[in-house]
Amino acid sequence: MKKSRGEKRFLSAVILTAMLGTFCCSDCGSMIFSENKAALVVHAKENEIKVSQPVIKGCDNKYDGMIIRWSEAENAEGYNVYRRTRSTQPWTLLATVPAGTLSYKDNDTMKDGGLYTYMVQAFNGTILSKESAPKTFNRVNITLARVKVAYKQKSAREMLKMINDFRRGPDAWAWNATNTTKVYISGLSRLSYDYALEKIAMTRAAEVAVNFSHERPNGGNCFSALDEAGYVYTAAGENIAYGFKTAKAAFAAFQENDNKYIGQGHRRNMLNKDYNVCAIGHVKVNGVHYWVQEFANTTEDSDYTKTQSATLKVDMEIASEDLSSYKKALKPILVKYKDYPPTKSQIVAAEPAKKKVTLSFTRSVGAQGYEIYRSEKKKTGYKFIKRIGKQDKLTYTDKKLSSKKKYYYYVVPYRISHDTYVYGKKSDVIKVKTR
């Protein structure tokens, strides 16, 4: 999206967690999400412990894998996490995690575009809950970009007073849906500044400088930033804007005094009775100012942190397939790219035979395949001899060799990200003599 220094834009989004279902406000462009938290009751004999059924809530594509999230199950002592890639396959147990842990990072999901299906089952001793409904997620490979961003948090924090004065003043109104009545909103509480939420706002401010949208550069929606940070909330909203040099100018734009209902999404966010905290992020990139307001309802207190008004190096996750789209936006702030490599594989056996050698090696987590290298000398002269394109094919027979001769081998795991081979560390060298 082209952004000139004089250009100004803003967007808003809302998320509400309640037992209501999911709906969209099509006429205002706001996104509203609500989550049904009702647990399934498993009937059991009297005095027998009942373990309720967990529900898979979602999945986040990360640089180093996929994070599966699920709801808490009543009376659970822990959870078993399972995965498969085809409906005809049996479930593979990935991990067993204790009660209180409601997510798991699967770092063996590096096939770009791969489909991974998950199931979670709670337990208490030998008592098992019903299996969660399986859910399938699409892997999007993520590239880690180290970027250099100039934060302006001193001016960002100035906006808190403006928001609270607005919420408690005579201008706390918004048009109704038919633009016939100004609806005045009274009794709004003063919002506290949430320093944990500010870190999320700062993350989002850097991200909107690359992609001005409520969709993050990694492909997730804006509220996934709260989930990834472990932020506890029941309602949340986000306003974003760029092109306004001061907090006063950005706040005036968010007020939308001269707009009708459809153009007052930011205003309604600031006047929302469901919030009790807020935080603001402000960055300047390539001469353009970007602003993010984050709102939430939370029960968690936050500790004061010093104002960050400095240029910092931060890591930003970007969907690998979109790197070319963000090339122009990243150019003035990019330090370097990094792709997550597969883990090291080791050769565990080298079986000699007449004029051939059969290698066996360990499975690499995150690999799509392996490359085999051979030499007649231990330290030099290695040549690529074979690429194996399957992660679970862990043997290779090298044929047409000379009899009674020494050979040296090593294996390198690889995966493919945005048409580029990403290699893990090579295995230790192994020596073998043919018969």
C-alpha positions in Angstrom: 0.0 0.0 0.0 1.6 3.3 -1.1 1.9 5.8 1.8 3.2 9.4 1.2 4.3 11.6 4.1 1.2 13.8 3.8 -1.3 10.9 3.5 -3.5 10.0 6.5 -5.5 6.9 7.1 -7.1 5.0 10.0 -8.8 1.7 10.6 -10.6 0.0 13.6 -11.3 -3.5 14.8 -13.2 -5.0 17.7 -13.1 -8.3 19.5 -15.6 -9.3 22.2 -15.4 -12.6 24.1 -18.8 -13.7 25.4 -21.2 -16.6 25.1 -22.8 -15.2 22.0 -21.4 -16.6 18.8 -19.5 -14.9 16.0 -20.9 -12.0 14.0 -19.7 -9.1 11.8 -20.7 -5.5 11.7 -20.8 -5.2 7.9 -21.9 -1.6 7.8 -19.1 -0.2 9.9 -16.2 -2.4 8.9 -15.5 -3.6 12.4 -14.6 -7.1 13.2 -16.3 -8.7 16.2 -15.5 -12.1 17.5 -17.0 -13.9 20.4 -16.2 -17.3 21.9 -18.5 -19.9 23.4 -16.8 -21.2 26.4 -19.4 -23.6 27.5 -17.9 -27.0 28.4 -19.4 -30.3 27.4 -20.5 -32.2 30.6 -19.4 -35.9 30.5 -21.9 -38.0 32.5 -20.3 -40.4 34.9 -21.1 -42.5 37.9 -21.7 -40.8 41.2 -18.5 -39.9 43.0 -16.4 -40.5 39.8 -14.3 -37.6 38.6 -15.7 -35.9 35.5 -13.2 -34.5 33.0 -14.8 -32.2 30.5 -13.9 -32.1 26.8 -11.3 -29.6 25.7 -12.0 -27.4 22.6 -9.3 -26.4 20.1 -9.5 -22.6 19.9 -7.1 -21.9 17.1 -3.6 -22.1 15.7 -0.9 -19.5 15.2 1.7 -19.9 12.4 5.1 -19.0 13.9 8.7 -18.7 12.6 9.6 -22.0 14.4 6.4 -24.0 14.1 2.6 -23.9 14.8 1.1 -23.1 18.2 -2.1 -25.0 18.9 -4.4 -23.4 21.6 -7.3 -25.1 23.4 -9.8 -24.3 26.2 -9.3 -25.5 29.8 -11.0 -28.7 30.7 -12.6 -29.0 34.1 -10.8 -31.4 36.5 -7.9 -32.0 34.0 -4.5 -33.0 35.4 -3.0 -32.7 31.9 -3.6 -32.9 28.2 -2.4 -35.2 25.4 -1.8 -33.5 22.0 -2.2 -35.5 18.8 -1.5 -34.8 15.1 -2.1 -36.4 11.7 -1.8 -35.3 8.1 -4.4 -37.6 6.6 -7.7 -38.8 7.8 -6.7 -42.4 7.1 -3.7 -42.2 9.4 -3.7 -43.0 13.1 -3.2 -40.2 15.6 0.4 -39.5 16.6 1.0 -38.4 20.2 3.1 -35.3 20.1 3.2 -34.3 23.7 1.7 -34.6 27.2 1.4 -31.3 29.0 0.3 -30.5 32.6 -2.9 -28.8 33.7 -2.7 -25.0 33.2 -0.8 -25.4 29.9 -3.3 -24.6 27.2 -1.0 -24.4 24.1 1.6 -26.5 22.4 4.2 -25.5 19.8 4.6 -28.1 17.1 8.0 -27.4 15.4 7.7 -30.3 13.0 5.3 -28.5 10.7 7.5 -26.8 8.1 6.0 -28.0 4.9 4.7 -24.8 3.2 1.0 -25.2 2.5 1.0 -28.4 4.5 -2.3 -29.4 6.2 -2.0 -30.5 9.8 -4.9 -31.9 11.8 -4.9 -31.8 15.6 -6.8 -33.4 18.5 -6.5 -32.8 22.2 -7.7 -35.1 25.0 -7.7 -34.2 28.7 -7.0 -36.7 31.5 -7.1 -37.1 35.3 -5.1 -40.1 36.2 -6.6 -42.9 34.1 -9.8 -41.1 33.4 -9.9 -39.6 29.9 -12.2 -36.9 28.5 -13.9 -37.1 25.2 -11.5 -36.3 22.4 -11.8 -32.7 21.2 -13.3 -32.2 17.7 -10.3 -32.4 15.3 -9.3 -29.2 13.6 -7.2 -28.8 10.5 -4.8 -25.9 9.9 -2.8 -24.7 6.9 0.9 -24.2 7.5 2.2 -20.8 6.3 6.0 -20.6 6.4 7.2 -17.6 8.3 10.4 -15.6 7.8 11.9 -13.7 10.7 12.9 -10.1 9.8 15.1 -8.1 12.1 14.0 -4.5 11.7 15.1 -1.2 13.1 12.2 1.0 14.3 12.1 4.5 15.9 9.6 4.4 18.8 8.0 7.6 20.0 6.3 6.4 23.2 6.5 9.7 25.1 4.0 11.2 22.7 2.0 7.9 22.6 1.3 8.1 26.3 0.1 11.7 26.0 -3.0 10.3 24.3 -4.3 8.5 27.5 -5.6 11.8 29.0 -7.3 12.7 25.7 -9.1 9.4 25.6 -10.3 9.6 29.2 -11.4 13.2 28.9 -13.4 12.2 25.7 -15.0 9.3 27.5 -16.1 11.4 30.5 -16.9 14.6 28.7 -19.8 16.2 26.8 -18.7 14.9 23.4 -19.1 11.2 24.4 -21.7 10.4 21.7 -21.9 8.5 18.4 -24.5 8.3 15.6 -27.1 5.5 15.7 -27.1 3.1 12.7 -29.6 5.2 10.8 -27.8 8.5 11.3 -30.9 10.0 12.8 -29.9 10.4 16.5 -26.8 11.2 18.4 -26.6 8.6 21.1 -24.9 10.0 24.2 -23.0 7.5 26.3 -22.8 8.3 30.0 -21.2 6.6 33.0 -18.0 5.4 31.1 -15.2 4.5 33.3 -11.7 6.0 33.2 -9.3 3.7 31.3 -6.1 2.7 33.1 -2.8 2.6 31.1 -1.7 -1.0 30.7 2.0 -1.4 30.3 1.8 -5.0 29.2 -0.7 -4.0 26.5 1.7 -1.2 25.5 4.3 -3.8 24.5 1.7 -5.3 22.2 0.7 -1.9 20.8 4.4 -1.2 20.1 4.7 -4.5 18.2 1.6 -3.7 16.2 2.8 -0.1 15.5 6.0 -1.6 13.8 3.8 -4.1 11.9 1.4 -1.5 10.5 4.4 0.4 9.2 5.0 -2.7 7.0 1.4 -3.7 6.4 -1.2 -1.0 7.2 -4.0 -3.4 8.1 -5.6 -5.3 11.0 -4.0 -8.3 9.4 -0.5 -8.9 10.6 2.5 -9.4 8.3 2.5 -13.1 9.4 -1.1 -13.5 8.1 -2.8 -13.6 11.6 -5.4 -11.1 12.7 -4.5 -8.2 15.0 -5.8 -9.9 18.1 -3.4 -12.8 17.7 -0.7 -10.4 19.1 -2.6 -10.5 22.4 -2.9 -14.3 22.4 0.8 -14.8 21.6 1.9 -12.5 24.4 -0.3 -14.5 26.9 -2.4 -11.5 27.5 -5.6 -12.3 29.5 -8.7 -10.4 28.2 -12.4 -10.8 27.6 -12.8 -7.9 25.1 -10.4 -6.0 22.9 -10.3 -3.4 20.2 -7.7 -1.8 17.9 -7.5 1.5 16.1 -4.7 2.3 13.6 -3.7 5.4 11.8 -0.7 7.0 9.9 0.3 10.4 8.7 -0.4 12.4 11.9 2.7 13.9 13.5 1.3 14.5 17.0 -0.8 12.7 19.5 -3.4 15.5 19.4 -3.7 15.3 15.6 -4.0 11.5 15.6 -6.6 11.6 18.4 -8.7 14.1 16.6 -8.7 11.8 13.6 -9.8 8.9 15.7 -12.7 11.0 17.1 -14.4 11.2 13.7 -16.5 14.2 14.8 -17.7 14.9 11.2 -18.4 11.3 10.2 -21.7 9.4 10.1 -22.2 6.0 11.7 -20.4 4.0 9.1 -17.3 6.2 9.6 -17.2 6.2 13.4 -15.7 2.8 14.2 -12.7 4.4 15.9 -15.0 6.7 17.9 -17.1 3.8 19.1 -14.0 1.9 20.0 -12.8 4.7 22.3 -16.3 5.0 23.8 -16.8 1.3 24.3 -18.1 0.5 27.8 -16.6 -3.0 27.7 -13.0 -1.8 28.1 -11.1 -0.9 31.3 -7.5 -0.5 30.0 -5.8 0.9 26.9 -2.3 1.5 25.5 -0.9 3.3 22.5 2.0 2.6 20.2 3.8 5.2 18.0 6.6 4.7 15.5 8.2 6.8 12.8 9.4 5.0 9.7 10.8 6.6 6.6 9.4 10.0 7.7 5.8 8.6 8.3 4.2 8.4 11.7 2.1 5.3 12.6 -0.3 5.1 15.6 -2.0 2.1 17.3 -4.6 2.3 20.0 -5.2 -1.0 21.8 -8.1 -1.4 24.2 -9.0 -4.4 26.4 -10.9 -5.6 29.4 -8.6 -7.5 31.7 -8.3 -8.6 35.3 -4.5 -8.6 35.3 -2.6 -5.7 36.7 0.6 -4.5 34.9 3.8 -2.9 36.3 5.1 0.5 35.2 7.8 0.5 32.5 10.0 3.3 31.4 9.0 5.2 28.3 10.7 3.8 25.2 11.5 6.7 22.9 14.5 5.3 21.0 15.4 3.3 17.9 15.3 -0.4 18.6 16.0 -3.6 16.7 13.0 -5.9 16.9 12.1 -9.2 15.3 9.0 -9.3 13.0 7.4 -12.4 11.6 6.4 -12.2 8.0 4.6 -14.8 5.8 7.4 -16.0 3.6 5.2 -15.9 0.4 4.5 -12.2 1.1 8.1 -11.0 1.4 8.1 -9.6 -2.1 5.0 -7.6 -1.4 6.6 -5.9 1.6 10.0 -5.4 0.0 9.5 -1.6 -0.4 8.1 -1.1 3.1 10.9 -3.1 4.7 13.7 -1.5 2.7 14.3 1.5 5.1 14.2 -0.6 8.3 15.4 -4.1 7.4 18.5 -5.4 9.1 18.4 -9.0 8.0 16.2 -12.0 7.2 16.3 -15.4 8.9 14.5 -18.6 8.1 14.1 -21.4 10.7 16.4 -24.3 9.9 15.6 -28.0 10.4 17.3 -29.8 13.2 20.5 -31.7 12.7 20.4 -35.3 11.5 23.0 -37.9 12.4 24.2 -41.0 10.5 23.6 -43.9 12.9 24.8 -46.7 10.6 26.8 -47.3 7.5 26.5 -50.9 6.3 29.1 -51.9 3.7 28.5 -54.5 1.0 30.1 -55.4 -2.3 30.5 -52.1 -4.2 27.8 -50.4 -2.2 27.0 -48.7 1.2 23.7 -48.4 2.9 23.3 -45.3 5.2 20.8 -44.9 8.0 20.3 -41.6 9.7 18.1 -39.9 12.2 14.9 -38.0 11.5 15.3 -34.2 11.4 12.5 -32.1 12.9 11.2 -29.5 10.5 12.9 -31.1 7.4 11.3 -31.8 4.1 14.2 -34.0 3.0 17.9 -34.7 3.1 21.0 -34.3 0.9 23.7 -36.9 0.9 27.4 -35.9 0.4 30.4 -38.3 -0.3 34.1 -38.0 -0.5 37.2 -40.2 -0.7 39.0 -38.0 1.8 37.8 -37.1 5.3 38.2 -33.3 5.1 37.9 -32.3 1.5 36.4 -33.3 -1.8 32.8 -33.8 -0.8 30.3 -34.0 -3.7 26.5 -34.0 -3.6 25.2 -37.4 -4.6 21.5 -37.6 -3.7 18.6 -35.5 -2.6 15.9 -37.5 -0.7 12.6 -35.6 -0.9 10.8 -37.3 2.1 11.2 -36.4 5.7 10.6 -40.0 6.9 12.8 -41.8 4.4 15.8 -42.4 6.6 18.0 -44.8 4.5 20.0 -44.5 1.3 22.0 -47.0 -0.6 25.0 -45.7 -2.5 25.8 -48.1 -5.4 28.4 -48.6 -8.1 31.3 -47.9 -5.8 34.8 -49.5 -5.9 35.5 -52.6 -3.9 37.5 -52.5 -0.7 37.7 -48.7 -0.7 37.2 -46.1 2.1 34.4 -43.5 1.7 33.3 -40.7 3.9 29.7 -39.4 4.1 27.6 -36.7 5.8 23.9 -35.8 5.6 22.3 -32.3 5.5 18.6 -31.8 6.2 16.7 -29.1 4.3 13.3 -27.5 3.8 12.0 -25.1 1.2 10.7 -21.7 2.1 9.5 -19.2 -0.6 11.4 -21.2 -3.3 14.6 -21.1 -1.3 16.4 -24.1 0.3 16.9 -23.7 4.0 19.6 -26.0 5.4 20.2 -27.4 8.8 23.6 -28.3 10.2 25.4 -31.2 8.5 25.8 -34.4 10.3 29.1 -35.7 11.7 31.2 -37.5 9.1 31.2 -41.2 9.0 33.8 -43.5 7.4 33.0 -46.9 5.8 35.0 -49.4 3.7 33.3 -51.4 1.0 33.7 -55.1 0.6 
